[in-house]
């Protein structure tokens, strides 16, 4: 498996972050729409929380 430097990882993130955010916000990733989004919501709400704070998802998917 190839190793990457911290700088290479940061540069890759900078290159890909905006297209990724746009794809999520515009619903362009089919598996997110068909499976992942509901699975995450089911897992969260199965705990019957009174409030939920979404932190660290990266693309501000749920508000």
C-alpha positions as CSV (number, residue, x, y, z in Angstrom):
1,X,0.0,0.0,0.0
2,X,1.3,3.4,-1.0
3,X,2.1,5.9,1.8
4,X,1.3,9.6,1.5
5,X,2.9,12.5,3.2
6,X,0.8,14.9,5.3
7,X,1.4,17.5,2.6
8,X,0.1,15.2,-0.1
9,X,-3.0,14.4,1.9
10,X,-3.7,18.1,2.6
11,X,-3.2,19.0,-1.1
12,X,-5.6,16.2,-2.1
13,X,-8.2,17.4,0.4
14,X,-7.9,21.0,-0.9
15,X,-8.4,19.8,-4.5
16,X,-11.4,17.6,-3.7
17,X,-13.3,19.3,-0.9
18,X,-15.4,21.7,-2.9
19,X,-16.5,19.1,-5.6
20,X,-17.4,16.7,-2.7
21,X,-19.5,19.3,-0.9
22,X,-21.3,20.2,-4.1
23,X,-22.0,16.5,-4.9
24,X,-23.4,15.9,-1.4
25,X,-25.5,19.1,-1.4
26,X,-26.9,18.4,-4.9
27,X,-27.7,14.8,-4.3
28,X,-25.3,13.4,-6.9
29,X,-24.1,10.4,-4.9
30,X,-26.8,7.7,-5.4
31,X,-25.8,5.4,-2.6
32,X,-26.1,8.3,-0.1
33,X,-29.6,8.9,-1.3
34,X,-30.7,5.2,-1.4
35,X,-28.9,3.7,1.6
36,X,-26.4,5.7,3.7
37,X,-28.5,8.8,4.7
38,X,-31.3,6.7,6.0
39,X,-29.0,4.2,7.8
40,X,-27.3,7.1,9.6
41,X,-30.6,8.7,10.6
42,X,-32.0,5.3,11.8
43,X,-28.9,4.7,13.9
44,X,-29.1,8.1,15.5
45,X,-32.8,8.1,16.2
46,X,-32.8,4.5,17.4
47,X,-31.2,6.0,20.6
48,X,-34.3,8.3,21.0
49,X,-32.2,11.5,21.5
50,X,-33.9,14.6,22.7
51,X,-31.5,16.7,20.7
52,X,-28.8,16.0,18.1
53,X,-25.7,17.9,17.3
54,X,-24.1,17.1,13.9
55,X,-20.4,17.7,14.1
56,X,-17.6,16.6,12.0
57,X,-19.5,15.4,8.9
58,X,-17.6,17.8,6.8
59,X,-20.2,18.8,4.3
60,X,-23.0,20.1,6.6
61,X,-25.3,17.4,5.3
62,X,-28.0,17.8,8.0
63,X,-29.1,21.0,9.6
